[in-house]
Amino acid sequence: MNANIRRQLPKAALFRAELGRQFYFAKFRLANAVRWQFGWLAITHRAPWIEASARALHPDLFDAIPMTLRDWFAGQALAGMLAMPSDPDSGNFHNNCGERFKGPAEYAYQMADAMLAARKA
């Protein structure tokens, strides 16, 4: 697990003591912590993240393909296209979806490429 991923994982204090809501004795094992309940007192000990538990709880941080500006522009363009009201005469995307879902997505990326070109100019 690299340092960039480790920085993005949720942080917590290494030791934490608090008053519990109920009076009982128990031990709980969490993904990266252990919690003991002694009567009203609850003590939590957090260990550094273990890669296996971090992958299970936060899969979005591992093996994720970062979103580019082109992807973001295409998503915004697609949202705008899908927000258009349906009009049978115009043949917009609401009426032509069926097997043509690929069309609006490709058009959204063409619009994103045009936005990037306009941005460079």
N, C-alpha and C positions, 0 to 999 in steps of 0.2 A: 504494500500500500504506500503510494508516494505521499509526499508532504502536502501537495495541493489537495488531494482527496481528504487527508486527515484534517486539514483546516476547515473543510466544508461540513464535516460531521458535527452533529449537535454537541455542544459543550455542557459540562456539568461539573460541580465541585467534586474533588476526590472523596471527601468525607462530608456527610451532611447529617445533622441530627435535628429531629423535630418531634413535636408531641403528636402522637397518633390519635386517631378518632375513637378507637376502641381499645379495650384492655385485653391483651392476649399475648401469647408467646409464639413466635413463628420465625421462619427463615425463608426468604424468597430469593430465587435466582433469576436475575433479569439478563438481558442480552450481554451487557458489559458491566453489570453491577450485582452486588449482593445486598440484600436488605434484611436487617434483623429487627424484630419487634419484641421489645422487653417491656411488658406492661403497657404504659402509655408512651414510652420512649421508642422512637423509630430511628435507626441508624442505617444510613446507606453508604456503602463503599463502592466507588466507581473505579473500575480498572481501565487502563488504556484500551482503545478499541481493538478488538481482535478482528482480523480481516474477514474471516468467515461470517461472523455475526454482523459485521458492518455491511457486507455484500447482501446478506439476507434481508436486513432492515432498510437499506438505502441502495437498491439496485440502480437507481437513476444516476448515482455518482460514479459507478463503475461501468466500463465498456460503453459509455454514452458517446454518441457522435455529436460533437458540438454544433450548435445551430449557427449557420453563417448569416450574414446580412441578407444574402440572396434568399435563403430559406424564410427569413422573417418577412421580407417584402412579399414573397409568394404567398405566405399564409395570410397576410393582410389583404392582398388582392383577392384571394379565394374567399375570404370572409365577406368582402364587399360584393363579390359576384353572387354569392349565395344569399345575400341579404336583399337582392333585387326582388321586387314583387313579380309574381308570375304573370306573364302576358302571352297567351297562345299565339298571337300574331308575330311577336318579336322573336320567338324561338330561343328564349334565353335558357340558362342552365337548369332552371327548375323543371322545364318541360322536356329537356333533352338528356336527362340523367341516364336512366335505364342502363344500357351497356356502355354508355359513353362517359363514365366517370373520369376516364383518362383525359378526355378533352379539356374539361375545366382546369384540371391540375396542370396540364402542359401549358395552357393559356396563362395560368397564374405565373408560371415560371418565365414565360415570354414577357409578361408585364414586369416581373421582377428584374429581368435583364435590361428592359428599357429604363426602369427606374435607376439601376446602377449606371447605365450609360449616361443618363441625364445628370446624375450626381457627379460624374467625372468631368462633364462639360462645363 
